Amino acid sequence: MTDLAGAKIAYFGFTGMIEPQGATRIAAAFNHAVNQGYDEVHLSFSSVGGFVADGIFLYNHIRALPLKTAIFNTGSVVSIAVAVFVAAHARYCSQHSMFMIHPTTMSGAEGASATRLQSALDAALADDQRTENILRERTNIPDDLLQARRFTDVHIGAQQAADVGLVHGLREFTLPPGNQIIQI
């Protein structure tokens, strides 16, 4: 639908994992908006995270599209979903939402050789660095919180998210009357 300034805006909702299927649905919705000539996408977003590779893909994909994007944390944005969230041009959160960042986790290593364990550790550390680089580029999260996330879960409430530049303000997602929203 077109807003008062004449921009054609697509409205989407997503709640789910950042894994191949979820990432595909989000990318497809954004691609559809581009293909249909939309100027902007507004996304109501809540995710407990998922796979780093899929999150990094979405971050890069969203940033590359010729769309102005606004993402609203309407629940919880956790783990790699935070990297997806910060891809947006405009980022907002509900007053009752929260974020969580933490170290990259590795799957079970039962029966793995030392070489495989070292390879998994190297991959996790590289993923931690990629995620941290994105957070440093797109936010003002202080070094002490970024360092803490390497060892433990770091929870960031709505007001703190605004204070550290994770969001541009506290704002509830609202669908203007007469518009449609598509759950992806």
N, C-alpha and C positions, 0 to 999 in steps of 0.2 A: 504494500500500500504506500501511497505518497504522503509524506509529512507536510507541515505548513511551509517549510523551506523548499519544497519541491523534490526532495530526495525520495527515491523509491526504496523502501525498507522491507526486507524479509525478516520474519520473526520465527525463531526456532527455540525448542527446548531440548535439553539433553540431560539425562541422568543415567549414568552407567559407567562401565569400565573403559579405560583407555587401553584397548587391546585391538587386534586386527579388525574385528567386526565393528566395534564402536568407532574406531578411527576412520574406517571406510564410510560409515554412515555420516559422520560429521563432515568429512571431506566431500562426499557426494552432495550433501545439502548446500555447502558453500559453493561448490562447483555449479550446482543448479542455479543458485542465485546469480552467479556471474553470467552463466549462459542465458538467463532470462532478463538480463539488463538491469539488475538491481544495483543501487549505489551503496547500500549499507546492509549489514546483517546485525541483528540484535539477538544474542543467544542467552537464554536462561540456562545456567550451567551448574551441575552438581556432580562430582565424581570422586570416588575413593581411590583413583589412580589406576595403575596397571603397569604396562611395559614401557620402559624408557624409550626404546626404539620407536614405538608408535607415537609416543608423546612428542619426541623430537621431530618426527615426520610432520605431525599436525602443526607444531609451532612454526616450522619452516613453510609449510603449505599455506597456512593462514596469512603469514606475513607476506607471501609472494603474490597473493591475489589482489586484483584491482578493486578492492572493496574497503570501505571504512567499516570497521568492526567494533562492536560494543559487546562485552561479555559481562554478565551479572552473576556473581556467586549467590545463588538462592538457597544454599544449604551448606554443603562442605565441599571444599576443593582441596584434595589431598595428594601428596606425593607428586608423581609426574604430571598430574592434572594441573598443578600450579604452573608448570612451564607452558602448557597449552593455554591457560588463562592469560598469562602475561603477553601472549602474541597479539592480543587485541589493542587497537588504538585507544579505546576508552574502556576502563575497567572499574566496575562498581561492585559493591556487596551489600546484601541485606544486613540490617543491624544485628540480626540473630545468626549470621553465618560465621564460619571459621575456616581457616586454612591450616594445613599441617605439612611441614617439610621434614624429611628424614633421610638417613643414609640409604643408598641402594642396597637391596637385599638380594641374596643369592639363594637359588633353590637347593634342595638337599644334596649332600655330597657323599652319601653313603657309598662306599666301594670305589670312590674316585681316587685316582693316582695323585701323587704330589704335583705332577705337571698339570693335570686338569684342574686341581684346586688352585694352583698359582694362576692359571689362565682365567679362571672364573673370578678370582680376586682382582686381577689386572683389569678385566672387563668392568667389574663393579666400580672400581676406582675411576676408570675413564668415564663411566656414566655419571658418577658423582661430579666430576669436573665439568662435563658438558652441561649438566643441569645448573651447577653453580655459575658457570659463565653466563647462561641465559638470565638467571636471577640478578647477577651483577649488572648486566647490560640494560635490563628493563625495569629495575626497581632500585630503591635505596636501602634495601635490607642491610643492616649493619653487620660488620665482620663477625662480631661475637655470635650473632644468631646463625650466620652461615657456617661458622666453625662448629657450633653446637649441633647443627643438623648432620654433621659427619658422624656423630656418635649416638644421637638420641632423637626421639620425636620432638619437634618444636612446633607448638600450637600457637597460632597467631589469630587473635580475635579481630573483629571488624574495625574497631577504632585503631588498634595497633597497626592493622593492615594499611589504613590511611596514613598513619604517622610514618611508616617506612616506605611509602610509595608503591606498595603492592597493588593498591587501588587508588583511583582518582577521587573517590568519595564514597560515602555511604548513601546508597540509593536503592530503593526497591524496584525490582523489575515490574513494569506495568505494560499491559497490552492496550494500546489505544483503541477505543471503540471503533468498530467497523473493520478491524484488521483480523487476519487469521494467523494462528500460530501452528506450526507443524512440529510434532514431537519426533525426534530422530533417534 
